[in-house]
Amino acid sequence: MKKSKYLSVNIIVGFLLLTACTSLEDFGDTNANPETTTSPITSALLTNAISGLEKYSDSYPDFENWAVLYCQYYSETYITGSSRYGNNDHSPMDFYSEELYDLQNIIINNTDIKTKTIASQYGANENQIAIARILKAYIYWTITDRWGDIPYKDALKPGSEINYDTQEAIYKGLLKELTEAVAQFTTGTPVKGDFVYNGDISKWKKFANSLRMLISLRLSKRYTTPSEYAATQFEAALQDPAGSIESNDDNFQLNFEGGNFKNPYFKMYDGGTYVGESATMTSLLQYLNGDQRQTVFGSAANGEPSTLGVPYGLEDTEIVNWCADNPAFCYVFHPDFREESDPVFILTSSHVLLARSEAADRGWTTETANTTNLYQAGITQSYLQWGLAAPDASYLNSVNVALPAPAGTGANLEQIATQQYISFYPDGVQGWSNWRRTNYPELTPAPAALNFPSVIPRRYMYGTADYALTKSGVEAAVARMPGGDKMDSRVWWDK
């Protein structure tokens, strides 16, 4: 099992001080950097940043990737402490280098009068900046959804005093950034280093608008009515002339080439079997009229079909014995879907169409009459994304799948959220966050839970390094949080 690197805050701050970094009010306000002495190849920075995005989903089994276990996509098969809710104290500052730093450098070098002309050989300056802003927004979204209040405005500034912004401010900042990034795009030389959309600006705009919709919907517990902030932001993104992701041709996905750039799931079972597809997932898919996505999401080790999911949250000895007695249990993904050149999906048409269906059902948008069609289209795109035949009417109209209430009544959340849960698989951050937001599907806490009371965690705790190196900032964040720095405390939007 891989072990993620750990960069403490003082290392990060030192790294930023030794390299070129400017004071920024926000992503878009990039001033000239007098300390810049070299001009990095911004296309290489973009390629590197995009190639690292998969880790922000917490979907690869790791000692510190808990979200995929908390939402019960996977079950541990050997050491079960994480899925039994052992302490998850881990610093968010691990993520404040590499991808974020590369994206920040793209912004700086395309803004600084000393370097912007050189940087323009890799694409129009404004377009490089807009893409970097979009990707930074995505990364910050995944970080704040795990911890709550995190460093945001001051995160990439040099110095030891790191403030933790409120999640409310972060969310509103993210939506502002994405809105401005869409408007910032211009004509000019296509951006190089973009191996997702190959410089297609129209697709980047759709991706940004799609992110705006999903981020807005995440606020549905804070802003519930059609006239409030979340709904108006969702509708604004929906009505943007640039559009959003509606087909799998526009999915934001990482297309791995194999060789030196392998799908991370390719080595999931090298040297050991640490996780399997959970019984929670296999049971749900069987309950939904034998959902065919099970043929993709899991199989026996040899690739033979299996619906035998691994029980969730048992004690170590108990699960080891169960696996020994049930050798045909489901591994995560059929082997054909974890080959070294298989894609990893970040944001898809299924995610967006199902979000639009929910927003319509809540009465947030003008698409109310189209609620069911959007819902069915979202399911269909999920099937097609995995190379399956589109589901037929017998599935879409079955009692456990079809929407039970009239469109626009807000009474179809269970069905829509359940399909969102399936659609997000195996993205643990999105699956766990959407479950916290909707409480669907109904998940039962681990039977051998280590925490008390035995509840599914609602957030990650801050790490020891945070208290040592960003003491005033993290203590202020904890003071704002009802319940304090605990796993069962709720982030701001998880009202």
C-alpha positions, -999 to 999 in steps of 0.1 A, spaced: 0 0 0 14 34 -9 22 59 18 15 95 9 43 120 15 41 145 44 53 180 40 51 200 72 41 236 72 76 249 79 90 230 50 63 244 28 68 280 40 106 276 35 100 262 0 79 291 -9 104 316 5 132 301 -15 112 301 -47 93 328 -65 60 336 -48 41 369 -46 15 383 -22 -19 376 -37 -52 389 -26 -69 361 -45 -61 338 -74 -66 364 -100 -47 393 -84 -11 385 -94 14 412 -90 49 414 -105 73 393 -86 107 410 -82 123 378 -70 116 359 -101 149 351 -117 140 323 -141 111 315 -164 98 280 -159 82 262 -188 46 268 -179 33 240 -201 53 215 -180 39 230 -148 4 226 -162 10 190 -172 25 182 -138 -4 199 -120 -31 180 -140 -13 147 -136 -15 149 -98 -52 157 -95 -63 121 -89 -50 122 -53 -75 149 -44 -103 123 -47 -90 102 -18 -100 72 -39 -68 52 -38 -65 30 -7 -40 47 16 -33 50 53 -44 86 51 -72 84 25 -103 80 47 -131 95 26 -134 65 3 -138 43 34 -162 67 53 -186 66 23 -183 29 22 -172 25 -14 -144 2 -1 -140 -21 28 -106 -29 44 -96 -65 42 -66 -67 66 -61 -38 90 -95 -21 95 -86 8 118 -95 35 92 -129 21 84 -135 17 121 -129 54 126 -96 55 143 -82 91 147 -79 108 113 -56 137 124 -37 146 93 -26 181 82 -43 197 52 -10 215 46 3 183 29 -15 197 -2 0 232 -2 28 224 -25 34 206 -58 1 211 -78 -10 243 -61 25 257 -63 28 248 -100 -5 265 -107 5 296 -87 37 298 -107 17 296 -140 -3 326 -128 28 346 -117 48 340 -149 18 349 -171 13 381 -151 47 394 -143 59 419 -169 93 403 -168 81 368 -178 47 370 -194 61 374 -230 82 343 -226 53 324 -210 30 333 -239 48 309 -261 29 282 -242 -5 297 -247 -23 330 -244 -14 345 -210 -51 351 -200 -60 315 -209 -31 300 -189 -42 321 -159 -78 311 -163 -70 274 -164 -48 277 -134 -75 295 -114 -101 268 -123 -78 239 -112 -68 257 -80 -105 261 -72 -111 224 -77 -82 215 -54 -92 239 -26 -128 226 -29 -116 191 -21 -94 203 8 -120 224 25 -146 197 22 -124 174 43 -113 197 70 -136 228 70 -117 260 76 -83 259 59 -57 284 47 -70 300 15 -62 337 8 -28 335 27 -21 299 18 6 306 -8 21 336 7 56 335 23 57 339 61 49 318 92 16 334 102 -10 313 83 -46 323 87 -74 298 83 -103 312 63 -139 303 71 -154 277 49 -181 302 40 -155 327 27 -137 299 9 -169 287 -9 -179 321 -20 -143 327 -31 -143 296 -52 -175 305 -70 -161 340 -76 -129 326 -90 -147 302 -114 -170 329 -126 -142 352 -133 -121 326 -149 -148 318 -175 -150 355 -184 -112 358 -186 -107 334 -215 -97 350 -247 -86 340 -282 -50 334 -289 -24 306 -290 -39 273 -276 -25 264 -241 2 238 -242 6 211 -216 -32 205 -214 -36 168 -219 -72 168 -208 -88 192 -233 -59 199 -256 -63 236 -253 -100 236 -262 -112 267 -243 -149 259 -248 -144 227 -228 -126 245 -200 -155 269 -197 -179 240 -195 -158 224 -168 -157 256 -148 -194 261 -151 -200 225 -141 -178 230 -110 -198 261 -102 -230 240 -102 -216 212 -80 -201 236 -55 -233 256 -53 -253 224 -47 -230 214 -19 -245 244 0 -280 231 -1 -282 226 37 -271 262 43 -292 279 16 -323 259 9 -348 281 -10 -348 291 -47 -341 328 -38 -310 322 -17 -273 322 -26 -268 286 -35 -297 285 -60 -289 318 -76 -253 307 -81 -264 274 -95 -288 291 -119 -262 316 -130 -238 288 -139 -265 269 -157 -275 299 -178 -239 308 -187 -237 309 -225 -206 287 -225 -227 258 -212 -217 229 -190 -207 193 -194 -236 173 -209 -219 144 -227 -190 122 -219 -171 138 -247 -166 167 -224 -158 149 -192 -128 161 -172 -108 129 -170 -72 119 -167 -62 97 -197 -32 77 -187 -8 65 -213 8 36 -193 45 33 -190 57 61 -168 22 76 -165 1 48 -152 -35 47 -138 -30 46 -100 -54 16 -97 -31 -5 -119 -9 -13 -88 -37 -15 -63 -32 -52 -57 5 -54 -62 19 -70 -30 -13 -74 -11 -50 -71 -9 -59 -43 14 -94 -33 2 -123 -48 -16 -156 -34 -30 -178 -30 0 -209 -50 7 -226 -17 10 -220 -10 -27 -227 -45 -40 -259 -47 -20 -271 -13 -32 -265 -22 -69 -284 -55 -65 -312 -36 -48 -315 -13 -78 -328 -39 -101 -294 -56 -106 -275 -24 -117 -250 -34 -144 -224 -11 -131 -214 -38 -107 -197 -56 -137 -173 -26 -137 -171 -17 -100 -160 -51 -88 -153 -87 -96 -135 -117 -82 -97 -116 -83 -96 -135 -115 -121 -112 -132 -151 -136 -128 -184 -119 -120 -191 -115 -83 -216 -96 -62 -199 -107 -30 -190 -74 -14 -167 -73 16 -184 -66 50 -176 -31 63 -159 -21 95 -153 -55 111 -124 -62 135 -91 -72 120 -92 -109 128 -128 -112 118 -124 -97 84 -92 -117 77 -111 -149 85 -141 -138 64 -119 -131 34 -102 -165 37 -136 -182 38 -148 -162 8 -120 -161 -18 -144 -149 -45 -151 -116 -28 -151 -84 -49 -119 -66 -57 -122 -29 -65 -129 -27 -102 -129 -55 -127 -93 -60 -139 -102 -45 -173 -109 -12 -156 -77 -9 -137 -52 -14 -165 -23 10 -167 -39 31 -195 -74 33 -181 -88 68 -174 -96 83 -140 -128 105 -140 -127 138 -121 -160 154 -132 -184 139 -157 -216 145 -175 -234 122 -151 -224 143 -121 -236 174 -138 -269 161 -152 -278 145 -118 -270 178 -101 -292 196 -125 -320 171 -118 -317 177 -81 -316 215 -85 -347 213 -107 -365 191 -82 -357 217 -55 -372 244 -77 -339 262 -80 -339 264 -117 -362 268 -147 -356 231 -156 -383 218 -133 -403 202 -161 -372 184 -172 -363 168 -138 -370 132 -148 -353 135 -182 -322 150 -166 -322 122 -139 -325 95 -165 -299 111 -187 -275 113 -157 -279 76 -151 -275 68 -188 -243 88 -191 -229 70 -161 -234 37 -178 -220 49 -211 -189 64 -193 -179 29 -182 -185 14 -217 -218 -3 -208 -249 -3 -229 -274 24 -219 -299 11 -193 -333 2 -207 -367 13 -195 -371 -17 -172 -342 -3 -151 -351 34 -153 -387 28 -145 -382 1 -118 -396 8 -84 -363 15 -67 -349 37 -94 -378 58 -108 -386 91 -92 -416 86 -70 -430 121 -67 -440 149 -91 -411 170 -104 -404 202 -86 -417 190 -52 -383 183 -37 -395 149 -27 -372 129 -50 -339 135 -31 -334 99 -20 -334 85 -55 -314 113 -70 -288 113 -42 -285 75 -44 -277 77 -81 -252 105 -74 -235 82 -49 -231 56 -75 -221 80 -102 -193 94 -80 -177 60 -74 -148 56 -66 -142 93 -58 -143 92 -20 -143 129 -13 -173 135 -36 -191 104 -24 -186 112 13 -194 149 9 -226 142 -10 -236 117 16 -230 142 44 -250 167 24 -280 145 17 -278 116 42 -284 92 12 -280 64 8 -286 54 44 -252 42 57 -248 22 89 -217 29 110 -190 3 113 -201 -24 137 -167 -25 154 -163 13 155 -134 26 176 -150 60 182 -176 70 207 -204 76 200 -202 52 171 -209 76 142 -195 80 107 -170 108 108 -181 142 94 -146 157 88 -109 152 91 -91 165 122 -62 189 120 -27 174 124 -1 178 151 20 199 127 -9 224 123 -9 231 160 29 234 162 34 255 131 2 275 125 -9 277 161 -29 309 161 -46 301 128 -57 266 136 -68 275 171 -90 303 157 -105 278 132 -112 253 160 -128 280 182 -153 287 153 -162 251 149 -192 238 170 -178 207 188 -142 216 183 -115 197 164 -133 163 163 -142 138 137 -179 141 144 -179 179 143 -195 193 112 -180 216 86 -198 248 79 -220 237 50 -229 204 68 -255 222 89 
